[in-house]
């Protein structure tokens, strides 16, 4: 279950701060 949550957080993070991941 944590893997699925991490995947969603990753997509959210990219949408909120795509510059931070880049």
PDB file of N, CA, C and O in Angstrom:
ATOM      1  N   UNK A   1       0.847  -1.200   0.000  1.00  0.00           N
ATOM      2  CA  UNK A   1       0.000   0.000   0.000  1.00  0.00           C
ATOM      3  C   UNK A   1       0.891   1.263   0.000  1.00  0.00           C
ATOM      4  O   UNK A   1       0.531   2.280  -0.592  1.00  0.00           O
ATOM      5  N   UNK A   2       2.007   1.187   0.642  1.00  0.00           N
ATOM      6  CA  UNK A   2       2.874   2.388   0.686  1.00  0.00           C
ATOM      7  C   UNK A   2       3.412   2.691  -0.723  1.00  0.00           C
ATOM      8  O   UNK A   2       3.599   3.852  -1.088  1.00  0.00           O
ATOM      9  N   UNK A   3       3.653   1.651  -1.490  1.00  0.00           N
ATOM     10  CA  UNK A   3       4.192   1.881  -2.853  1.00  0.00           C
ATOM     11  C   UNK A   3       3.180   2.669  -3.674  1.00  0.00           C
ATOM     12  O   UNK A   3       3.538   3.583  -4.418  1.00  0.00           O
ATOM     13  N   UNK A   4       1.932   2.305  -3.530  1.00  0.00           N
ATOM     14  CA  UNK A   4       0.893   3.026  -4.318  1.00  0.00           C
ATOM     15  C   UNK A   4       0.821   4.476  -3.850  1.00  0.00           C
ATOM     16  O   UNK A   4       0.664   5.385  -4.664  1.00  0.00           O
ATOM     17  N   UNK A   5       0.929   4.682  -2.608  1.00  0.00           N
ATOM     18  CA  UNK A   5       0.823   6.068  -2.035  1.00  0.00           C
ATOM     19  C   UNK A   5       2.031   6.860  -2.527  1.00  0.00           C
ATOM     20  O   UNK A   5       1.906   8.021  -2.918  1.00  0.00           O
ATOM     21  N   UNK A   6       3.162   6.244  -2.505  1.00  0.00           N
ATOM     22  CA  UNK A   6       4.373   6.963  -2.961  1.00  0.00           C
ATOM     23  C   UNK A   6       4.208   7.366  -4.428  1.00  0.00           C
ATOM     24  O   UNK A   6       4.583   8.469  -4.825  1.00  0.00           O
ATOM     25  N   UNK A   7       3.664   6.490  -5.196  1.00  0.00           N
ATOM     26  CA  UNK A   7       3.490   6.782  -6.638  1.00  0.00           C
ATOM     27  C   UNK A   7       2.574   8.002  -6.796  1.00  0.00           C
ATOM     28  O   UNK A   7       2.830   8.868  -7.632  1.00  0.00           O
ATOM     29  N   UNK A   8       1.551   8.063  -6.025  1.00  0.00           N
ATOM     30  CA  UNK A   8       0.557   9.211  -6.129  1.00  0.00           C
ATOM     31  C   UNK A   8       1.260  10.480  -5.650  1.00  0.00           C
ATOM     32  O   UNK A   8       1.125  11.543  -6.255  1.00  0.00           O
ATOM     33  N   UNK A   9       1.995  10.356  -4.581  1.00  0.00           N
ATOM     34  CA  UNK A   9       2.685  11.561  -4.060  1.00  0.00           C
ATOM     35  C   UNK A   9       3.665  12.093  -5.109  1.00  0.00           C
ATOM     36  O   UNK A   9       3.804  13.302  -5.299  1.00  0.00           O
ATOM     37  N   UNK A  10       4.323  11.180  -5.768  1.00  0.00           N
ATOM     38  CA  UNK A  10       5.310  11.593  -6.793  1.00  0.00           C
ATOM     39  C   UNK A  10       4.601  12.414  -7.874  1.00  0.00           C
ATOM     40  O   UNK A  10       5.089  13.469  -8.278  1.00  0.00           O
ATOM     41  N   UNK A  11       3.474  11.935  -8.328  1.00  0.00           N
ATOM     42  CA  UNK A  11       2.743  12.658  -9.404  1.00  0.00           C
ATOM     43  C   UNK A  11       2.261  14.009  -8.865  1.00  0.00           C
ATOM     44  O   UNK A  11       2.278  15.016  -9.573  1.00  0.00           O
ATOM     45  N   UNK A  12       1.844  14.009  -7.637  1.00  0.00           N
ATOM     46  CA  UNK A  12       1.358  15.282  -7.049  1.00  0.00           C
ATOM     47  C   UNK A  12       2.519  16.250  -6.918  1.00  0.00           C
ATOM     48  O   UNK A  12       2.396  17.433  -7.235  1.00  0.00           O
ATOM     49  N   UNK A  13       3.621  15.749  -6.458  1.00  0.00           N
ATOM     50  CA  UNK A  13       4.821  16.603  -6.273  1.00  0.00           C
ATOM     51  C   UNK A  13       5.217  17.231  -7.613  1.00  0.00           C
ATOM     52  O   UNK A  13       5.545  18.416  -7.681  1.00  0.00           O
ATOM     53  N   UNK A  14       5.181  16.449  -8.640  1.00  0.00           N
ATOM     54  CA  UNK A  14       5.577  16.969  -9.970  1.00  0.00           C
ATOM     55  C   UNK A  14       4.592  18.046 -10.392  1.00  0.00           C
ATOM     56  O   UNK A  14       4.977  19.037 -11.013  1.00  0.00           O
ATOM     57  N   UNK A  15       3.335  17.858 -10.060  1.00  0.00           N
ATOM     58  CA  UNK A  15       2.303  18.859 -10.463  1.00  0.00           C
ATOM     59  C   UNK A  15       2.467  20.106  -9.594  1.00  0.00           C
ATOM     60  O   UNK A  15       2.294  21.225 -10.077  1.00  0.00           O
ATOM     61  N   UNK A  16       2.792  19.922  -8.343  1.00  0.00           N
ATOM     62  CA  UNK A  16       2.910  21.101  -7.440  1.00  0.00           C
ATOM     63  C   UNK A  16       4.260  21.810  -7.646  1.00  0.00           C
ATOM     64  O   UNK A  16       4.309  23.030  -7.803  1.00  0.00           O
ATOM     65  N   UNK A  17       5.344  21.039  -7.643  1.00  0.00           N
ATOM     66  CA  UNK A  17       6.681  21.671  -7.832  1.00  0.00           C
ATOM     67  C   UNK A  17       7.504  20.847  -8.816  1.00  0.00           C
ATOM     68  O   UNK A  17       8.392  20.104  -8.398  1.00  0.00           O
ATOM     69  N   UNK A  18       7.234  20.960 -10.077  1.00  0.00           N
ATOM     70  CA  UNK A  18       7.981  20.190 -11.090  1.00  0.00           C
ATOM     71  C   UNK A  18       9.431  20.651 -11.150  1.00  0.00           C
ATOM     72  O   UNK A  18      10.311  19.903 -11.578  1.00  0.00           O
ATOM     73  N   UNK A  19       9.668  21.851 -10.733  1.00  0.00           N
ATOM     74  CA  UNK A  19      11.059  22.366 -10.767  1.00  0.00           C
ATOM     75  C   UNK A  19      11.898  21.642  -9.717  1.00  0.00           C
ATOM     76  O   UNK A  19      13.086  21.400  -9.934  1.00  0.00           O
ATOM     77  N   UNK A  20      11.308  21.305  -8.613  1.00  0.00           N
ATOM     78  CA  UNK A  20      12.082  20.633  -7.528  1.00  0.00           C
ATOM     79  C   UNK A  20      12.553  19.262  -8.001  1.00  0.00           C
ATOM     80  O   UNK A  20      13.676  18.860  -7.697  1.00  0.00           O
ATOM     81  N   UNK A  21      11.737  18.559  -8.719  1.00  0.00           N
ATOM     82  CA  UNK A  21      12.128  17.201  -9.189  1.00  0.00           C
ATOM     83  C   UNK A  21      13.124  17.321 -10.346  1.00  0.00           C
ATOM     84  O   UNK A  21      14.045  16.515 -10.485  1.00  0.00           O
ATOM     85  N   UNK A  22      12.918  18.323 -11.148  1.00  0.00           N
ATOM     86  CA  UNK A  22      13.840  18.479 -12.302  1.00  0.00           C
ATOM     87  C   UNK A  22      15.212  18.764 -11.734  1.00  0.00           C
ATOM     88  O   UNK A  22      16.169  18.936 -12.488  1.00  0.00           O
TER      89      UNK A  22
END
